[in-house]
Amino acid sequence: MQLKDKCGEKFSSFLADKVVAVAGDVSLHNFGIKDQILIEEMLDAIDIIVHTAGTTTLDERFDVAMDINTMGAFNAINFAKMSYVCGGANGLISEEPFRLGQTLKSSSELDINLEKQLIEEKLSELQAQNANEETITSIMKEFGAIRANMYGWPNTHTFTKAMGEMLVMNMKRNIPLIISRPTAVIGTHSEPFPGWIEGVRTIDFVFVEYFKGAITSFVGDPNKTMDMVPADMVINSMIIALLVHSKCNLSNNFICYHIGTSLRNPIKLWDIQEIMYLYITSNPWLRNYEKSGALCEKLLFNPRITEDHEFHQTKALKRIMNLYRPYGLEGMYVPYATYSISFDDENTEKLRIAIKGVGNMDKEYITLILRALIGRTT
């Protein structure tokens, strides 16, 4: 049962009593809040900080992604320390944090301060050339992709999020910390209703372009596993993790949870191909309020370059990027359709078991947590 249904007419007053909205910017120190009295009130009242702010655009401008994804996490952990809060790889990805300076290439070392310096220098260079905003955006997006690929990450988003995690782990000291790592987040399973999604950003873009008829094929091995997880299950997992850790007083002051499906409930690209086709034939895309959409064929996957595990360094990827550039894809999604990756979820499985002994939890939430994920079409 939804909270709104439980509260009935008192829902608005309930929220007004429980929720206080404070405007801020995670890229700034103290979230940009200037009112010192307000800051002190927040430090006194807050018991748990949940940091989810981030830009999810895979090819975001390097400077923008750095400010939000990396420095946002840095500023959040700094605020937590003030408030004394208590209470592109292959194979199996472990539930372990990134250490400061770690990369996905064993031959390299990452310096976050250097990356920030390079961003500032690149922006200064562009400003000195009187580059317009469109040019700056284009160059900074490309610059971010280059730096990410240099260290083994497939895009700017995952690169800057990893750097944010490094800073948090390096600075947390004795603050209890939970890191939730969802895989590709898609539309909701149940709440607020099945299929809800806000905006089109990551893998959803491929679905939309296919439904529009803009693409008819994509690079990928149909037998490869695609790890996706509904948004509401990610949120439920985070809430349950907070509940379990606050109730059980676990001695370990850090844990990482992978929230995904690839290990215990995998879905293959050919499953997705079939689901997409069944959906579009039952719900044709309507253009200009026409009575019927265009006929659609199954999205074809081309596995030609999937055996080259270093394909991101090859001419083949450049050809793919040029092929999909008109649609805004620019090869960003290729790694997710070609790498053989599964995510270790041992900690998450232990969490699922642990919730059975924590209070009188709503069975609906238990059902939603990672067991009723994406069903196979067999």
C-alpha positions as CSV (number, residue, x, y, z in Angstrom):
1,M,0.0,0.0,0.0
2,Q,1.3,3.4,-0.9
3,L,2.0,6.0,1.9
4,K,-0.5,8.3,0.3
5,D,-3.2,5.7,0.6
6,K,-2.3,5.0,4.2
7,C,-2.4,8.7,5.2
8,G,-5.5,9.6,3.1
9,E,-6.5,13.2,3.6
10,K,-3.7,13.8,6.1
11,F,-1.0,13.1,3.5
12,S,-0.1,16.7,2.7
13,S,0.1,17.7,6.4
14,F,2.1,14.6,7.1
15,L,4.7,15.5,4.5
16,A,4.7,19.1,5.7
17,D,5.6,17.9,9.1
18,K,8.2,15.4,8.0
19,V,9.9,17.0,5.0
20,V,11.8,20.3,4.7
21,A,13.1,21.2,1.3
22,V,16.4,23.2,1.2
23,A,17.7,24.6,-2.1
24,G,21.4,23.8,-2.8
25,D,24.0,22.8,-5.3
26,V,26.1,19.7,-4.6
27,S,29.0,21.0,-6.7
28,L,29.6,23.7,-4.0
29,H,31.0,23.7,-0.5
30,N,28.1,23.2,2.0
31,F,25.9,22.8,-1.0
32,G,26.1,26.5,-1.6
33,I,24.1,27.3,1.5
34,K,25.1,30.7,2.9
35,D,22.8,30.8,5.9
36,Q,25.0,29.7,8.8
37,I,22.0,29.2,11.1
38,L,20.4,26.9,8.6
39,I,23.6,24.9,8.2
40,E,23.8,24.5,12.0
41,E,20.2,23.4,12.1
42,M,20.8,20.8,9.4
43,L,24.0,19.5,11.1
44,D,22.1,19.1,14.3
45,A,19.0,17.4,12.8
46,I,20.4,15.1,10.1
47,D,21.1,11.5,11.1
48,I,21.5,9.9,7.6
49,I,22.7,11.5,4.4
50,V,21.6,9.9,1.1
51,H,23.6,11.3,-1.8
52,T,22.0,10.4,-5.2
53,A,22.6,13.6,-7.1
54,G,24.4,13.1,-10.4
55,T,24.2,13.7,-14.1
56,T,23.4,10.4,-15.9
57,T,24.2,11.6,-19.4
58,L,26.9,9.2,-20.6
59,D,28.6,11.8,-22.8
60,E,28.2,14.8,-20.4
61,R,30.7,17.6,-20.6
62,F,33.8,16.7,-18.6
63,D,33.7,19.8,-16.5
64,V,30.0,19.4,-15.7
65,A,30.3,15.7,-14.8
66,M,33.3,16.4,-12.7
67,D,31.5,19.2,-10.7
68,I,28.4,17.0,-10.1
69,N,29.5,13.4,-10.0
70,T,32.9,13.7,-8.5
71,M,32.9,17.0,-6.5
72,G,29.3,16.4,-5.5
73,A,30.3,13.2,-3.6
74,F,33.3,15.1,-2.2
75,N,31.1,17.9,-0.8
76,A,28.5,15.4,0.5
77,I,31.1,13.5,2.6
78,N,32.6,16.7,3.8
79,F,29.2,17.8,5.1
80,A,28.7,14.4,6.7
81,K,32.0,14.7,8.6
82,M,30.8,18.1,9.9
83,S,27.4,16.6,11.1
84,Y,29.0,13.6,12.9
85,V,26.5,11.3,11.2
86,C,26.2,7.9,12.8
87,G,23.6,5.5,12.5
88,G,34.6,-1.3,-18.9
89,A,36.2,-4.5,-17.4
90,N,35.2,-8.1,-18.2
91,G,34.1,-11.0,-15.9
92,L,32.8,-10.8,-12.4
93,I,32.8,-7.3,-10.9
94,S,33.3,-7.5,-7.1
95,E,31.5,-5.4,-4.5
96,E,34.7,-3.6,-3.6
97,P,35.3,0.2,-3.5
98,F,37.7,2.0,-5.8
99,R,40.9,3.0,-4.0
100,L,42.2,6.5,-4.6
101,G,44.1,6.6,-7.9
102,Q,42.8,3.2,-9.1
103,T,42.0,2.7,-12.8
104,L,40.6,-0.1,-14.9
105,K,44.0,-0.4,-16.6
106,S,46.7,-1.9,-14.4
107,S,49.4,0.1,-16.2
108,S,48.1,3.5,-15.2
109,E,47.5,5.6,-12.1
110,L,44.8,8.3,-11.8
111,D,45.3,11.7,-10.3
112,I,42.0,13.5,-9.7
113,N,43.6,16.8,-9.0
114,L,45.4,16.6,-12.4
115,E,42.1,15.9,-14.1
116,K,40.6,19.0,-12.5
117,Q,43.6,21.0,-13.6
118,L,43.3,19.7,-17.2
119,I,39.6,20.7,-17.2
120,E,40.4,24.2,-16.1
121,E,43.2,24.5,-18.6
122,K,41.0,23.3,-21.5
123,L,38.2,25.7,-20.5
124,S,40.7,28.6,-20.3
125,E,42.1,27.7,-23.7
126,L,38.6,27.6,-25.3
127,Q,37.7,30.9,-23.7
128,A,40.9,32.5,-25.0
129,Q,39.8,31.4,-28.5
130,N,36.4,33.0,-28.0
131,A,34.7,29.7,-28.6
132,N,30.9,29.8,-28.5
133,E,29.0,27.6,-26.0
134,E,28.1,25.0,-28.6
135,T,31.8,24.5,-29.4
136,I,32.8,24.4,-25.8
137,T,30.2,21.8,-25.0
138,S,31.2,19.6,-28.0
139,I,34.9,19.8,-27.1
140,M,34.4,19.2,-23.4
141,K,32.3,16.1,-24.1
142,E,34.9,14.7,-26.4
143,F,37.7,15.6,-23.9
144,G,35.8,13.7,-21.1
145,A,35.4,10.6,-23.3
146,I,39.2,10.7,-24.2
147,R,40.2,10.9,-20.5
148,A,37.7,8.2,-19.5
149,N,38.9,5.8,-22.2
150,M,42.5,6.5,-21.3
151,Y,42.0,4.9,-17.9
152,G,39.6,2.1,-19.0
153,W,36.2,3.6,-18.4
154,P,33.7,3.6,-21.4
155,N,32.3,7.1,-20.8
156,T,32.5,10.3,-18.8
157,H,29.6,9.3,-16.6
158,T,31.2,6.1,-15.2
159,F,34.6,7.8,-15.0
160,T,33.5,10.8,-12.9
161,K,31.2,8.6,-10.7
162,A,34.2,6.3,-9.9
163,M,36.3,9.3,-9.0
164,G,33.6,10.5,-6.6
165,E,33.6,7.1,-5.0
166,M,37.4,7.3,-4.6
167,L,37.2,10.6,-2.8
168,V,34.4,9.4,-0.5
169,M,36.3,6.3,0.5
170,N,39.5,8.3,1.1
171,M,37.8,10.9,3.3
172,K,35.1,9.0,5.2
173,R,37.3,8.2,8.2
174,N,35.0,6.7,10.9
175,I,31.7,7.6,9.2
176,P,29.5,4.6,8.5
177,L,29.1,4.4,4.7
178,I,26.9,2.4,2.3
179,I,27.6,2.6,-1.4
180,S,24.8,1.4,-3.7
181,R,25.9,0.6,-7.2
182,P,23.0,0.0,-9.6
183,T,23.6,-1.3,-13.0
184,A,21.7,0.2,-16.0
185,V,18.6,1.8,-14.3
186,I,15.5,1.5,-16.4
187,G,11.7,2.3,-15.9
188,T,10.0,1.3,-12.8
189,H,8.6,-2.2,-12.0
190,S,5.7,-1.1,-9.8
191,E,5.9,2.4,-8.3
192,P,4.5,5.0,-9.0
193,F,3.3,2.8,-11.8
194,P,4.9,0.1,-14.1
195,G,7.2,1.6,-16.7
196,W,7.4,5.1,-15.3
197,I,10.6,7.0,-16.2
198,E,11.7,10.6,-16.0
199,G,13.5,11.7,-19.2
200,V,15.5,9.6,-21.7
201,R,19.1,9.4,-20.8
202,T,21.1,6.1,-20.7
203,I,20.0,2.8,-22.3
204,D,16.5,4.2,-22.7
205,F,17.7,6.2,-25.6
206,V,18.4,3.1,-27.6
207,F,14.8,1.9,-27.0
208,V,13.3,5.2,-28.0
209,E,15.4,5.4,-31.2
210,Y,14.3,1.9,-32.2
211,F,10.7,2.6,-31.5
212,K,10.9,5.8,-33.7
213,G,12.5,3.7,-36.5
214,A,15.7,5.7,-36.3
215,I,17.9,2.6,-35.9
216,T,17.3,-0.9,-37.2
217,S,20.5,-2.5,-36.0
218,F,23.1,-2.2,-33.2
219,V,26.4,-3.7,-32.3
220,G,26.1,-6.5,-29.8
221,D,26.2,-10.3,-29.3
222,P,22.6,-11.6,-28.8
223,N,23.9,-14.1,-26.3
224,K,25.6,-11.5,-24.1
225,T,23.9,-10.6,-20.8
226,M,22.6,-7.1,-20.4
227,D,22.3,-6.0,-16.7
228,M,19.4,-3.7,-16.1
229,V,17.4,-2.9,-12.9
230,P,14.1,-1.0,-12.4
231,A,14.4,2.4,-10.7
232,D,12.0,1.6,-7.9
233,M,13.9,-1.5,-6.9
234,V,17.1,0.5,-6.7
235,I,15.3,2.9,-4.3
236,N,13.8,0.1,-2.3
237,S,17.2,-1.6,-1.9
238,M,18.7,1.7,-0.6
239,I,15.9,2.1,1.9
240,I,16.2,-1.4,3.1
241,A,20.0,-1.1,3.4
242,L,19.6,1.9,5.6
243,L,17.0,0.2,7.8
244,V,19.1,-3.0,8.2
245,H,22.3,-1.2,9.1
246,S,20.6,1.2,11.5
247,K,18.8,-1.6,13.3
248,C,21.5,-4.1,13.4
249,N,24.4,-1.8,14.4
250,L,26.8,-3.7,12.2
251,S,30.5,-3.4,13.1
252,N,31.6,-2.9,9.6
253,N,31.4,0.8,8.9
254,F,31.5,0.4,5.1
255,I,29.8,-1.9,2.7
256,C,29.1,-1.8,-1.1
257,Y,26.0,-3.3,-2.7
258,H,25.6,-4.1,-6.3
259,I,22.0,-3.7,-7.4
260,G,21.6,-5.7,-10.6
261,T,20.3,-8.8,-12.3
262,S,23.2,-10.3,-14.3
263,L,24.3,-12.9,-11.7
264,R,21.0,-14.4,-10.4
265,N,18.4,-13.3,-12.9
266,P,20.2,-12.6,-16.2
267,I,18.6,-11.3,-19.4
268,K,20.2,-11.7,-22.8
269,L,20.2,-9.3,-25.6
270,W,18.0,-11.6,-27.6
271,D,15.5,-11.4,-24.8
272,I,15.5,-7.7,-25.0
273,Q,15.2,-7.9,-28.8
274,E,12.1,-10.0,-28.5
275,I,10.5,-7.8,-25.8
276,M,11.1,-4.7,-27.8
277,Y,9.6,-6.2,-30.9
278,L,6.5,-7.5,-29.0
279,Y,6.0,-4.1,-27.4
280,I,6.3,-2.1,-30.6
281,T,4.0,-4.4,-32.5
282,S,1.3,-4.2,-29.8
283,N,1.9,-0.4,-29.2
284,P,3.0,1.1,-32.5
285,W,4.8,4.5,-32.3
286,L,2.4,7.2,-33.5
287,R,3.8,10.0,-35.6
288,N,2.0,13.3,-35.9
289,Y,-1.2,11.8,-34.4
290,E,-1.5,9.3,-37.2
291,K,-3.8,6.4,-36.6
292,S,-1.1,3.8,-37.0
293,G,2.7,3.7,-36.7
294,A,5.2,2.4,-39.2
295,L,5.8,-1.3,-39.5
296,C,8.7,-2.3,-37.4
297,E,11.2,-5.2,-37.7
298,K,13.2,-6.7,-34.9
299,L,16.3,-4.8,-33.9
300,L,19.3,-6.7,-35.4
301,F,22.4,-7.1,-33.3
302,N,25.8,-7.4,-35.1
303,P,28.4,-9.4,-33.2
304,R,31.2,-8.9,-35.7
305,I,33.6,-7.0,-33.3
306,T,32.5,-8.4,-30.0
307,E,35.4,-10.9,-29.8
308,D,37.9,-8.1,-29.7
309,H,38.1,-7.3,-26.0
310,E,40.1,-4.2,-26.8
311,F,37.6,-3.0,-29.5
312,H,37.4,0.4,-27.9
313,Q,40.9,1.1,-29.2
314,T,40.3,-0.2,-32.7
315,K,39.2,1.4,-36.0
316,A,36.1,-0.7,-35.8
317,L,34.7,1.3,-32.8
318,K,35.4,4.5,-34.7
319,R,33.3,3.2,-37.6
320,I,30.5,2.4,-35.2
321,M,30.7,5.8,-33.6
322,N,30.5,7.5,-37.0
323,L,27.6,5.2,-37.9
324,Y,25.5,6.2,-34.9
325,R,26.7,9.8,-34.5
326,P,23.6,11.1,-36.4
327,Y,21.4,9.6,-33.8
328,G,23.4,10.9,-30.8
329,L,24.6,7.5,-29.8
330,E,28.3,8.0,-30.8
331,G,29.3,4.5,-29.7
332,M,28.5,5.2,-26.0
333,Y,26.4,2.2,-25.6
334,V,28.6,-0.3,-27.5
335,P,30.5,-1.5,-24.4
336,Y,27.3,-2.4,-22.6
337,A,26.2,-4.6,-25.5
338,T,29.5,-6.4,-26.0
339,Y,31.4,-6.9,-22.8
340,S,30.9,-10.1,-20.9
341,I,30.2,-8.7,-17.5
342,S,28.3,-9.9,-14.4
343,F,28.2,-8.1,-11.1
344,D,28.9,-10.0,-7.8
345,D,25.9,-9.4,-5.5
346,E,26.9,-11.5,-2.5
347,N,26.4,-8.5,-0.1
348,T,23.1,-7.7,-1.7
349,E,21.9,-11.3,-1.3
350,K,23.0,-11.2,2.4
351,L,20.9,-8.0,2.7
352,R,17.9,-9.7,1.2
353,I,18.2,-12.5,3.8
354,A,18.8,-10.0,6.7
355,I,15.6,-8.1,6.1
356,K,13.6,-11.1,7.3
357,G,14.8,-10.5,10.8
358,V,14.3,-6.7,10.9
359,G,10.9,-5.6,12.3
360,N,7.5,-6.1,10.7
361,M,8.5,-5.1,7.2
362,D,5.8,-4.8,4.5
363,K,5.9,-8.0,2.4
364,E,5.4,-6.0,-0.7
365,Y,8.8,-4.4,-0.2
366,I,10.4,-7.7,0.4
367,T,8.9,-9.1,-2.8
368,L,10.2,-6.1,-4.7
369,I,13.8,-6.4,-3.5
370,L,15.8,-8.1,-6.2
371,R,13.7,-11.3,-6.6
372,A,10.9,-10.1,-8.9
373,L,13.3,-8.4,-11.2
374,I,13.1,-8.6,-15.0
375,G,11.5,-11.9,-16.1
376,R,13.0,-14.0,-18.8
377,T,11.0,-14.4,-22.0
378,T,11.2,-18.2,-22.5
